[in-house]
Amino acid sequence: MRAYCPQIIFAMSQIIFATNNLHKLSEIRQIVPGNIHIVSLSDIGFVQDIPETSDSIAGNALQKAWFIHDIYKTNCFADDTGLEVEALGGDPGVYSARYAGPGCTYEDNVKKLLDAMKGVENRKARFVTVIAMIYDNKQYLFEGVINGAITHEARGSSGFGYDPVFQPENYSLTFAQMDAQLKNSISHRGLATTKLINFLNTGI
């Protein structure tokens, strides 16, 4: 059943971020400049879940972006992120958000990951974010990747998701131990968002 679509007029400097994740929304808003106003799903009264049934990170991002675009008929973007651990064959990957099962918490996912990595010497991992942008009825993809390693224990209280156990390459801190400015300047989501911003600043 199609969601009710209120009559909303969007300014050219406004764009919908198709997410219900408040942590992602906060990070994106910290990164984008003031000339771009990010409108959340809650801002437009959209509360239902968006399907994520693709077997790839890019596929999920595109699915979410087109879902909202088809309802509101306006420019929008969505993202999907995966943590890919080399020793686990790239898992949890596209299933990162629900690694520990339906209804799991961030803490559940971190615990399952640390349990899976017990006794594993190869700790190499990478975070991948793909932002899918639907602009003037055309789709664009912006990818951000950062390499790092899985720590042996959770460290830090900032951030969200796997941040307490991901230590970026060439840094001694986990994402959860970094302040927002540092994390956003080097993170997978920060890199992808910078590419999005460059596009928007030329397209708006």
N, C-alpha and C positions, 0 to 999 in steps of 0.2 A: 504494500500500500504506500503510495507516494505521500511524503510529508507535506503538510500545509505550508504554502509559500506566501508569506506576507508581502505586500507591496513595499519594497524597500528601494530607495534611490541611493546609489553609491557614487560618491565623488571619485574622480579619476585617481586621486591620491590614496584612496581606500582600497583595501584588498582583503578578501576573506582568507583566513588561515583555517583550513578544514581539519580541526582537531578538537577533541574534548580533553586533551591532556594539558592541565594547567601548568605543569613544569615546562613542557615544550613551549607553550605560549609565552611564559615569562622569559625564557631564554631568547626566543625570537625577538620579542619586544625590546630586550636589552641591546640587541645587536643592530637592529634596523635604525636608520637615521630618522629624524623627526619629520621629514617631508613625506614619509610613507606611514600611513595609519593602518595598523593591523586590526582587522575586525574579527573577533572570535565567533565561534558557533553560538556560544551563549549570548553574545551581543545581538545576534539576529534571531534568537529564540529557537534555535535548532538543538534539540536535546536527544534525538534518537541516535543509536549506534550506526556507524558507517561500516559497510562490509569490507573485510580484509581477507580475501580468499586466494590471493595470488601466491605462487610459490617463489616469488622473488621480491626483493626490497623495492626495486623500481616499479614492479607491477602493482604492489600494494599502494605505493604513493600515487600512481596514476589512477588506480581504481577509486581512491578516496577523493582525489581532485575532480575527476569527471562526475562523480556522484553528486557533489555539491554544485558543480557548474550546471549540470543538467536540471537541477531544481531551481536555482536562482538566476541562471542565465547571465552570470557576471564573471569577471576575472577572479580566479582564486588559486590557491596552492595548497598542497598537502605534503607531508613528509613521512618517510618510514625509515627506521633505523635498525640496524642489526649489529650484534657483537659476534665476530667470527673468530673462533679459537682454533689455531692450527692443529693442536693435538687432538681435538675433538672433531676433526674433519670439516671444520667450518661452522659447527654448531656453537651456540643456539641459532645464529643466523636470523632468518626471516621469522623464526619462532621466539625471538628473544624476549618479547613482552609477556609471553605465556609459556615460558620454558618449564616452569614448575607445575603447569596445569591450569585449567580454567579457574578464574577467580583468585589467582595467586598474587601475592604482594611482591614488591621489589625485594624485600628481605628473603622471601621464599626462593626467588630466582637466584639471588646471590649465594644462598646456602647450597642449592643444588649444584651450582657451578663449582663452588669450592670443593664440594664432596667429589664431584667428577674429576677434579684436578689433583686430588690427593696423591702424592707420590709421583706426580708427573714432572719431569725435568723441563720439558719444552713448554714454556709459558707464553709463547708468542701469540698475540691476538691483534685484531684491528677492529675499530669501529667504523661503520659505513653508514652515512646518511644520504638518502636521495630525496631531493625536493622536486616534486612534479608541479609545474606551473601551467595552468590553462589560461592563455592570454589571447584575446581576439579569436577565440575558437580554435587555437592551435596549441599543441602541447610542447613543453620544453622541460628538459631534465637537468638538474644541477647536483653534482655529486661531491661529497666531502669524505675523505678517508684519513684516518690517523692510525699509525702503527703504535704498538705498545706491548705490554705484558700483563698477565693476570698475576696479582699478588697472592701470597699464601694466606692472607687474612684481610678482612675489611679494615680500611683506614680512612678516617675522615667522616664528617657529618654533613657536608654540603652536597649540592647536586641531587641526583636521583638515579634510579635504575642500578646499573652496574658500576657507577662512578666510584664507589668505595674500593673496588677490586681491580680497576683498570689504571695502570701506570703508563702514561704516554712515553714514547721513546725520547731519550735524552733529558728526562725529568725524574726527580727523586720522589715526587709527590703523586698521589692518585688524583683523579679528577675531583674526588670528594674532599681533598685537602687543599684544593686551590680556591682562590677567590674567583668570583664570577667573571671579572675582567680578564684574568689570565686564561681561565678555561675557555671562555668564548672566543678568545683570540687564536686558539690553536685547535679547538675541538672539531670533530667531524661535522657537527651541526653548524658551527661557526663558519667553517670553510664553505659548506654548501650554501649557507645564507648569504655570505659575501658575494658569491656568484649570482645569486638571485637578486641582490641589491643592485649589482652592476647592470643587470638586465632591466630592472625596474626603472633605474635612473635614466636609462636611454629610451625606455618604452613609454614612460608616463609623461 
